[in-house]
């Protein structure tokens, strides 16, 4: 097959990609039909990776402060500052904060340097923020961090229970696999406080109260025991049950009590129990809605208890399935990238510390867990951490209470950053910036949610002076005095060592074992096909615990907090379908920006009315940690008293939308994972004097006004604007050229088109009381010959308004779908696809099309 076989840059599904270069920094992207994770399918983000691989905004040279430096000077400075800090203040005065965007080889070298040579456990990862509660739950139940499921289980299940997972948006390829099985007769239950796209077509949606998952799962387990569905033979052979486990479980777990706690109808709860009882081949998939909780680990164990007690584990089509958020969160778990593990699925037991120290030939070894992410940044603020190295992540945006994180970074005596982009929200705090390779240039391995290791291969050479993360780390290690121990020359060297460590003194104690790849040659490594370590875990009923048994872990529902007078709402946070983390990559794609162009606060219409909000207006979301502005979107899928905001927007794209400011820095006591899903909050309307938009073909700084959000569009940039005064400053900063203007004093409107050489460079539309035209036609005029129609915002005659974009792959809007449904009498998603192509590529928009059809059908009958 032509092209380079590699792996997608985004979520933990781990889709295979075939990338064929079509220019110096351009490539055709296709799904790899031979990769077992996706069989050729890609979601919208993967499909449009080709729009994100240019060099716009890249960091291409080492920087010391704001000045360009040589690699030798930059690396020497990092090594010297870390060496001096350790000498003066001890090993625990330094830390690494790393990322699921790293490859396994990068992760391995970073963990080895910190834990085996510096001698501290202070290396943690942004994966702490998304899946560490799953890790803690797996270890408590199974003795090791094992995901006991595969994607093949999705093809065999008769019931899917999606808990706290908007898979249709966050893991679309997995969701399409689930939908295919449902089309063949399987049933789907979605448990989520919000009615998301994932709920469309589900047999049952339980909109439970946030944080009531333990009550729900305990209630179901109590029902299973009463109904004789507990697999006593499996328990006797394979599971340790603590004394009085069942007595404790049954307290307050009757149907009516659970329904009250979860705030769902008892009839719906009973239906869930019946579906679970009728379908032994059940896969329960859970994600951030479970993990990102102050009781996330207990919620994970409540799910694992249910599967263990009913024997729905270790059998095809029956498993609990933690689906991870980042492309290599699993690889980081394998090598010890979390502060709570040592290496290769080993903890800090004395014998493990001795074995790893011997294997590495290291002068020291970390003897205890290091600081988890929230505690790590708190220690920086308190002056206990004096040197920090951030790799491939942006904690000034992603951490909870991100304002406090920025204050801590500002106080840190030394901050080094390995980064792809020249400017992020963290770079103002960096003393040294080290240019790293990005997707399309990196070379190594990643592990997906089902424990499948795949190769990530380079499509392009490293640009400028960018270097691989493993190379940067090993060069610092060599400069700190350990040249022989960090003498890697290629990723295959690191992978072989990683594989050997997984087998060292293992003797079957840990399922993580890469024995088959210990002696892999360089050519074999280059040609490596995807493989899944651990096989069908737990199929033999044996677990990696001292007695070979899994554990039922007693967990109980904690009291849920009542609304506070000052903070009467509950804030939930999460992802959008077509964006990724802090948008440093997806924000470059004009297509990916069209689905959600601004950060929205989604509010139930009755709450909006109570707080004086209007659909499309602006609102300030406040919590005890901070406040930020959002565009209001009325959403009947929100529960009353709860609001939702996306995690993606940063100071680089917007004056508002900074969700990371808002959550508390409270964490789960077992995993250290922050509780992003239930922050007390308040809402208030914000009414600007004027609103408008700016479309420009030339790069310019974000306009200085109350509301300015930036997205890429074909040929340029779109800013949505609103403000109280200051409009003249925006006018003055427009690109130079011939200006065509119109003023409507009655509406307080001002329209400007800037031409150069007769072609459109920029347009600015602003109004105090009037309406603003759709943006699509004006965007299409960038670079075209100017006309009198520019200030009208539309061409002469009738211009089709597509409405909000539903299908990104084929640029199909809501109004186009409604028009086709009406004129052609379309009644199915497949019929819409045949007429407009919508939903026929990645499938991410199929739930939205299904909802549109249902709403249209209900309106016709209503």
N, C-alpha and C positions, 0 to 999 in steps of 0.2 A: 504494500500500500504506500502510495506517495505521501510525503510529509513526515513530520516527526511525531512519534507517539509519546504523549506526555499526559499530565494530570491537571485538572482544572484548579484554578487559584482560589476558589471560594469555599463552600461549606464542606462538612465532613462526609458527604455522600461519596466523594472521591471519584468523580466521573473521569473516564478516559477521554482524551482529546487527540485529534490528529490536526496538527498545525503545519500549514504549508506556507513558507515565506513568499510574499508577492512583491516585496520591495525591501529597502534597507531597514525600515521599521514598520512593516505591514505584513499581515499574514491572513490567510483564509483559515477559519476555525470550523472544524466539524467534530461531531461526536464520534468516538472510536467504537465502531460496531463490535469489535472483538474484546472490549473491556467488560468484565463481568459486573461492574457496578452500575453501568448505564446502558450497555448494548446499543450505543450510538445516540442515545437521547442526551440533550442538554437543556438546561433552563435558560431563561432570558439572559442572565448574567454571563453564563458560559458561552452562549451563542455570540454575544457581542464583545468577547474579550479582545477581538481584533481592533476595537475602537479605543482600547486603553493601553496600548503597548508603545505609544510614541514616547518621545523624550521631554514632553512639556513638563516643566517644573521639576525635573530630575536633579538630584544632588550628584554631581559628576566628579568632584574633586574633594579631597580632605580639607576641612576647614578648622582652624584654631581661632575661636572667637568669630569675627566676621571676615577674617583674612584667609586666603587660600594657603595651604601648606603642603609639603611633600608627605608621602606615606610614612617615610622614616621618622620625620619630626612628630607627626600625629600619633603614631604607634608608640614611639618612645615616651611621649608625654603621658599617654594613658597608662602604660606599664609603670612609669615612674610614680605617678600619683597614686595608683593602687598599691604599689609596693611600699611607698612611704606611709600611706594611711594605715596599712596593716602593721607596719613596724611600730608606729606611734600609738595606735589605738586598738590593735588586735584584729583578728580575722573577721569578727562580727561587725566591724565598723564599715564594711563595704558590702555591696549587693549588686546583683544582676536582675533586671526585670525584662523577661524575654516574651516570646510570642508563638502562638499556633500558626503564624505565617512562616516561621523558620522551617527548614527541612530537618529531618531526623539527624543528619550528619552535623548540621549547625548546632542543634540542641545538645547532641552528645558531647561535642568539644566544650561548649559553654558549661555544661554540668560538671564535666571532668575538671576543668580549670577551677571552678569555684569550690566544689566539695572535696576534691582530692588533692588540690595543690595550694590554693589559698586556705582551705580548711574550714569553710563556713557553709552552713546550709542555706545561706541567704541568696538563693536563686529561685525566683518564682516567675510565673507566667500569666499572661492575660487569660489563659485557659482557666485560671482560678475563678474568673468572673462568670464562666459559662458552664463548666461541667465538673467542678471539683466535688459537688455534693453527690454526683453519680459515682465518682471514684470512691468516696468515703462509704457510700452505701454498699457498693460492690465488695469492698474489703470487709466490712462488718458481716455481710451475709455469706460471701464465698471464700474469704481468706485472701483474695487477690483481686486486683482491678480487672475483671474479665467481663466483657460484653457477651452474654451467652446467646447471641442471635446472629443470623446472617440474612442477606437480602433474599436468599432462597426461601427463607421462612415466610416472606411476604407472599410468595407464589403458592404457598400451601395452606395459609391460614384461612379459617372460616369466619373469624371475628377479629376486627381491629379495634383497639381502644387507644385513641390518641389523647394523651393527657398533657395539657399545657404545651401544645405543639401546633403552631400554624404551619403545618408541613406544606400546604399548597403554595405558600409564599417562601418559606425558609428552607425547605428540602423538596423542591418541586418534582425532581426525578423519582424520589421515593414515593411521593404522593401519587404520581401517575401510575406507578407500579401497584399501589394499593387500590386505586380506582379500577385498574384493569381486573384485579381479582374480585372487586365488588361487582363489576359488570358480569362476572361469571357466577355470582350468587353469594359472595361473602357479605357480611354485615359490617357497618362502621358506626362506632360511637365516638363522639368528640366531647371531651371534658375541658371546658375553657370558659372563664368568665365572659369573654367576648364572643360574639357571633362573627367569626372570621370567614374568609373564603373557604377554609377547610371544612366548615360546617355544611356547605352547599352539597346536597346529595347524601348527607349522612342519615342513617336510620334514626339516630337520636343525638340530640345536643343537650348536654347538661351544663347550664350556665351557673356553675357553683360559685359560692362566695370565695374570693381569693383567700388562700391559706387554709381551706377546709379539706384538703385532699386526704389527710390522714383519716379523718372521720369517714370520708367516702369509702376508702379502701378497707379500713377496718370493718365498716358496716357490711361491705360485700363479703369479706372473709368470714365474718360471723354468720352471715346468711348461708354461705357455702357449707359451713360446719353443721348448721341446723338442718340443711337439706341433704346431708350425706355426700357432699361433693369433695370433701377433704380426702386426699389420697393417703390413707393410713399406711398402706404398704410402702409407698415411696418415703413417707416420713420415717418409718421404722428403719429403712435401709440406708437413707441418705441425708437425713436432716436432724439436727439436734434441736429439740424443743425445750425451752427453759421451763422450769417449774412454774405453775400457775399462769402460764402464757394464755391459755384459753379463758381462764376465769377473769383475768385482767381485760382481755380483748372484749368480752361480751358486755362490759359495763358501758351503758349509754350507746350501744350499737344497734338498737332496734331500728326498724325502718323509719318510724316517725321521728325519733330523736335525730337520726342522721339527716333526714329531710330538713328538719328545722335548722340544724347546724350549717348545712350546705346551702340553705335557702333555695331548695328546688321542690317541685311538686312530688309528693309521695308516689303518685302513679308513674311519673317518669323514672324515679329511682327504682321502683319495682320492675319496670321494663328493662332497665339496665341489668338488674340482678337476673332476670329471666334470660336475656340474651347471653350473659356470661355462662349461665348454667347449661344452655342449649348448645354451646359451641366450645368443646374442649380445646380445639386448635385455635388458641387465642394468642395474638401478639399485641402486647401493650407497648406502645412507643411513647417515650416521654422526652421532653427537652426543657427549654429555659423556664417554662411556666412551673415546672417542678423544681428544677435546680436553683433558680434565682430567688430563693426564699429564705427567711430567717430560720425555717425548719426544713430546709431542703433535703438534708440527709435522712431525716425521719420520713419524709414523703417518699423518697426513693425506697427506703426499706419497707414501707407499707405496701408498695407495689411488688417488691421482691418477695415479701412474706406471702402475698396472695398467690404468686406463681409457684413458689416452693410448696406451699401447703396443698395445692391442688394438682401437683405434679406436672404443671404446664411449663416445663423447662427441660432442655436437653433432648427435645423431640421436634422433628420437623413441623413447622407451622405453629409452635407453641413456645413463647419466650418473652421475657421482658427485654426491651430494646431501647437503650439510651442512644439517641441520635445526636451526634456532636455538631457544634456550630462552626468550627474552623477546619481548614484543610488538613492540618497536621496536629490537632489537639491530641490525638491518640499517640502519635510519634513522640510527643513531649512527655506523655505519661509513661511510655516504655523506657525512656532513657533516664528519667528522674528529673525532668524539668520543673516539677512541682517541689516547693520547699518541704513538703511533708513526706517525700520519699527520697531514698538514697540514689539508687540506680537500678535499672533492669528489673523493676517490680520488687526490689528489696527495700525494706524499711531500715531503721537505724538500730536494729538489734546488734549487740556487740559482735556477734560472730559475722554478721553481714558487713559491718564496718571493717573488721579485720580482713575479710576476704576481698573486698573491693580495694582496700589499701594495698594488699599484696598484689592483686591483679594489675593495678595501675602502676605499681612501683612508686607510689607517691610518698612524699615526706610526712604527710599528715592526712587526716581524713575528718570530715564533719562527723561529729558524734551524736548530733541531735537535729531535729527538724529546724529549718530556718524560719524566717518571718514570712508569713503569708502576705499577699498583696496589700490589703488594707493596713495591716500592722506594719508592713515595710515602709509605706509612705508616712505613716504616723511616726515611725522611728526617725525618718529623715527630718520631719518637722521638729522633733524633739532634740535633734543634734546627735543622735546615736549612730546613724548612718551618715558617713561623711564623704563617701565616693559611690557613685551610682553609674551603672552602664545600662542604658535602655536599648533594646534591640527589636526592631521591626514592629513597634507598637506605639500607641499614642495615649498614655495614661492621663494626660491633661484633658482629654475628652472622655475617655471610656470609664475611668474609675468613678465610683460614687463620690458625691461631695467633691466634684472635680475642682471647685474653687480652692478648697483646702489643699488639694494635691498640687496645684500651681504654686500656692504659697510655700509649700514644702520644697518644691524644686528650686524656687528662688533662693531658699536659704541653704541649699546643699553646697558645700565648698567645691565639689567637683562633679560634673555631670558629663558623661560621654554618651553619644547617641549614634548607633548604626542605623542608617535610614536610607530609603530609596528617594524620598522627596526632599527638595532643598528647604522648604518651609512647611512646618507643621505647627500644631499648637504647642509642641514640646521644644522645638528648636530655639525659641528665645532664651531658654534656660541652659542651653548646651555650651560647655566650654570647648568641646571638641565634637565635630560631626564627621562621621566616617561613611563614605558612600558605598552602599551595599547593592548587590545585584537584585533585580526584581524578577517577577514571573516572566518567563520567556527567556531568561538568562541563567537562572539557577539550575543546578545539576545535583541530584541526589534522590532521596526517597521520602515518601509520605505514607502514613497509615490512615485508612478511613474508618468509618464508624463500625464496620463489621470485622475489624482487625485485618484488613487486606492491605498489604504493602505494595505500593506501585512506584515506578520510577517517574521522577520529574526530570525532563530533559530540556536542555537549552535549545532555543530556536534561533537566538541571535547571540553574537559575541557581546561580552560585557561592554557597556558604553563608557566613554571617557576613562576615568581611573577607577571605576567601580570594581569592587572585589566581592567574592563570595563571603558570607558571614563566617563559615568555618575557617577560612583563610585568615580573616581579620582576627578572630579569637585566638587561633593557634600562634599567630605572630606576636600577639600580646603575651601569651604564655611563654614563648621563647625568650622574649625580651625581659620577662620577669625572672628568668634563670632556669627554665626547664626546656631547653632546646631539644634534647633527645626524646623527651616524653611527648612532645608536640611536633614531631617530624613528619606530619602527613603531607603527601604530595598530591593526593586526589581523593574524591569522596569515597571511592571503593576501599581505600585504606581504613577510613573511619568506620565504614559499614562492617568490614570484617572484624574489627576490634569490638564493635557494638554486638555483633553476633556471638563472638567468643565470650564476652562478659555475660550474655544471657544464659550460657551453658555452664559457666564457671561455678563449681561447687553446687550445682543445681540438683542433680540426682532425682529429678522428677518432683522436687518440692514446689516449683513454680511452673505454671502452664506456659508462661512467656519463655520460649526456648527457640532460638533460631539456629539449631544445630545443623540443619541442612544447608546453611549458607555460610558456615564458619570459614570454609576454604574456597569461597567463590573467587574466581579469577577476574581480572580486570575486564576481559572481553565478555565474560558471563554477566558481570555486573552491568555492563553497558546494554546488554541484550535482555536483561531480567524481565520476565513476564510477571504480571500481578499474581501474588500468592497470599494465602490467608494463613497466618500462624495460629496454632492451637486447634485447628480443625473444628469438629463439631463439639465444642466444649460442653462438658458435663453429660454427654450422651451415655456414659457408663455409670452415671450416678455418683461419681467420685469428685471431690472438691479439694482444692489445695489448702487444706487445714490440717492440723496435727492428727485428727482422727478421721479425716477424709469426708467429713460431713459438712453440709452447709448449716447455717444458723438462721432460725427464726429470731428476729430482733424485736423485742417488745417496744412499741411506739404508741404514744397516745396523742390525741388532739389537744393542742394547747388552746387556751381561751383566746378568742379573737377580739381585737381592740374595737371598741365602739367609736364612731366618728367623733372627732374633737370639735369643740365650738369654733376655734380659730382655723382649724384645718379640717373642714367637713367632708372632703373628698378623698378618694384613694387613687393614687397615681400608679398606673401600670406602664411599662416601657417595653419596646421591642423593635423588630426590624420591618422594613418595607420590602416588597417583593423584588425590586430591581436595584436596590442599593446594598452596599456592603460596608460594614463598620463605619469608619469616618470618611468614606467617599474619596480617599486619595486616589483610588483606581477607578471605581465606577463613576465618580464625578466627572471623569474625562469623556464619558460616552454620551453623545447627544441623544441617542435612542433610550438609554437607560434612565435618562433624566425626565422623560416625558410622562411617565406613569404617575409619579408624585413629584411635582416641581418645587414644593415648599414643605416645610415641617408643619404638620397639622396637629392640633389637639382635638381628638375625637371625643365628642360629648353627646350624651343622650339628649334628645330635643327638650325633654321636660327639665333637665338640669340647666340646659342653655337658657331656657325661658326664666328659670328661677334666678339665674346669675346675670341676666340682662345681656346675653350673648346673641349674636346673629350669625347665621351661616355665611362663611366667607369673610367675616370680620376678624379683628385681632383680639387676642386675650392674653393676659399675663397669668402664667402658671407659677404659683409660689409654694415653697415648702420652707421648713425651718432652715434649710441649707442655702437657699438662694431663689432666684426668680429668672424666668426667661419668657420671651414673647413667642406666640405660635399663631398660625392661621386656624380659625375655628372651622371644624367640619362636623355637622350634625350626623349622628350615627345611631340608628335604632338598635344596632347590635351591641352597644355599650350597656352594661347594667347601670341602673340609676345609682348615683353616688360615686361613680368611678369614671376616670378619664384615661386616655392613652396617648402617649407621645412617642415618636421614633427616636432612635439612638444616634442617627447618622450625622446630623448637622453640627458644624464646628464654626469657630471664628473665621475659618478660611472661606466658608461659603455663605455665612449669614450673620446678621446682627442679632438674630433670635434663634430659637430652635435648639438651644443647648440643653439637652436632656440630662447630660452628665452632671450638671450643677445640682440637680434636684434630689436624687435619692440620698438616703441616710448612709453613713458608713458602718451601719450595724451588720453583723455577719452571722451565719450559721455557726453554732458552737463547735461542731464536729469538723466541718469542711473549710471554714473560713470564707465561704462564698457569700458575697453581699446579697441582700434582699432587695432587688431592683423592682419587684412586682407589687409592692404594697406600701408606698410612701404617703403619709398624710399630706394633703395638699389643699390649696385654695385657688379659686378662679376669679378674675375680674375683667370686665371689658376694657379695651383700649381703643379710643376713637381718635385717629389722626386727623389733622387738618386737610391733608390731601393724600391721594394715592396715585400710583402710576406704574409704568414699566419702562425699562431701557433695554434696547437690543443693540449690540455693538459687535462689529467685526474685528475690532482691535482690542488688545489686552488693556485693561485699565484697573486701577484699584477699586475695591468695592465702594460704592457711594456712601458717604457719611450721612445717614439719616436714621430715623427711628426703626424702619423695617427695610432691609435690603437683602434679598436672597438671590444667590447666584447659581445658575445651572448652565451646562453646556448645551448649545443648540447647533444644528448644521451651519457651519460657517462663522460661528461666533459664540456670544454669551447673552443670556437673558437674565436681567435683574428685575424682580418684582419689588416695588418700592412703596413706601408710605412714610409720611413725616409730619412734623409740626414745625413749619418754617424750614429754612435752609435749602429750598428748592433752587435758588439762584446759584448756589455752590455747585450743584450737580450740572446745571446748564453750562457753567463756566468750564467744567472739566470734560465736556464732550470732545471727541476727536476733532482736529482741525479740518476745515473744509468749507465748502459753500453751504450755507444754512438756508433752509426753507422753513418758515414758521407760520403758525396761525394761533390766534388768541381768541377765546370765547369768554368774555368777562362775565356773562350771565351765569355760566356754569363754573367759572374759575378754572378754565381749561387752557392748557398750553401744549402745543404739539410742535416738535422740531424734527426735521430730517436733515442729516448731514451727508453731503455728496462730495466725492473727490474724483475728478476726471469724469464726472457725470454718473458715477456709480455710487450706490448707497453704502455708507460706512456705518451709520448709526441712526436710530430713531429714539426719541424720548416722548412719551405721552404722559401727561399729568393732568389730574382734574380734582376739583374740590367737591363738586356735586353731580357731575355728569357720569356717563357710562364710558367704559373703556372697551375698545374692540378686541376680538380674538387675536392671538399673537401669531398664529401659524402662517398666515399669508405674508405678514411683514417679515417674519424670519426668513421666508423663502426669497425675499427681495434682497437680502444682503449680497452685495457684490454685483447686483444687477443694475441695469440702467434705471435712473430715477424717473418717476412720473408724478403727475399732479395727484394721482390716487394715493400717494404715500400718506399724506396728512389725513385722508379719509379713513385710513386703516384697512381698506378693502379695495379690490379692483372694481372698475365699472361693471354694472350688471350683477347677476347673482353669483355669490361665492359660497361654496359649500363649507359649512362649519362642521368639522368632524366630531366635535364634542370631546370630552375627556378621553384620553387614549386608554383603550382596554387591552388590545393586542399589540404588544410592542414589536413583535417580529414582523408584522405586516402593516403596522401603522394604521390600525383600524380603531376609530373612535366610537363612543357610545351612540351618537346620533346616526352614524352609518349603520350600526347594527339594528337600531330601532327602525330605521327606514327600510332596511332589507327585510326585517321580520314582518313589517306591515305590508309591504308591496308584494312579497313572495310567499306570505303565509308560512314562514319558517317556524318550526316547533321544537327542534332538537339542536343540541350543540353541533352535531355532525352536519346538519343542514346549513347552519350558519357557516361552518367551516367550508362546505362546498361552495357557498355563494361568495364568501369574502376572504377565504383562507384563514380567517381568525381561528386560533386554537389548534392549528394543524402542524405547528412546528414544535415548540418546547412544551406546549400544553399548560403553561402557567396561568393563562387567562381563562381556561375552561370553566373553573368554578364561577368566575364573574359572569361569563356568558350564560351559564345555567341559571344564575340568579336573575339576570335580565329577562330571560325567557319566562321564568316563574312569575316575576313581577308584572310582566306584560300580560301573561295569561290571567293573573288575578284581577288586573285592571279591566280586562275585557269582560270578565264574568261578574265584576263588582258593581 
